[in-house]
């Protein structure tokens, strides 16, 4: 797999389940998808599968603020 970086601005109140963006096939293992954040206020970044290709971080301190997000995967965890 190739390395990838995606950058965007986000302002979320949190508490909802939704996808900020998705590219390509929604089925694993071939997907690019982000929840920023999910209803648990965790940012989920999937590149490939939800196993080796998922990165997560607590997003609670960024709620209700304009935040510049850059999601990066070096391509080795696809």
N, C-alpha and C positions, 0 to 999 in steps of 0.2 A: 504494500500500500504506500501511497505517497503522503508526504507531510501536507498539512492544511492549516490555514489560519483564517478565521472569520471574525470580523469586527463589526459592532453595531452599538447604538445608543439604546438604552432601555430605561423606562420609568414604570415600575410595577407596584401596585398596592399590596400584592401578595394575597394569599388565601384562596386562590383559584387554581384549577388544574387546566393548563393549556400549553400549547406548543408555540414558542416564539417564532420558530422557522423550522422547515424541514426541506431537504433536497434529496430527490431521488426516491428509491424504493423504501417504503416504511417498514418492510420486513427485514429482520436481521438475516444475514450479517452485513447487508449492503445499505447502510443508511447514514445520513448526516442529519442530526436533529438536536434541538435545544429546548429545554423548559427553563425559563429564566424569570421567576422560579416556578416550581410546582407548588401544590397546595401546602406542602410541608416546609415551604420557604427555603428549599434546597435547589440550587441551580444544577441541572443535569445536562451534560454535554455528551452525546453519543456519536461516535465515529466508528461505524462498523457494527459491533455488537454491544449489548449491555453488560457483557462480562469484561473482557479485556479492553474494550473500546469506550468504556464509560468513565467520565471524570465528574466528580461532584464536589460542591462546596456550599457552605451555609451562606445564604443570601440575605438573611434577616437585617443586617446592618445597612443594606442598600435599598430597602423598601421605601417607596415614596420619594425617591431621589433620582435625578437623571444620572445615569451611570454608564460610562464607556466600558464595554466588555470586549475582550479579545479572547477567543477560544482557539487553542492551539493543540494539535496532535502531531507528533513527529512521525507518524506512520508505522511505528514498530509494534503498536499494541492493537492493530486492526484485528 
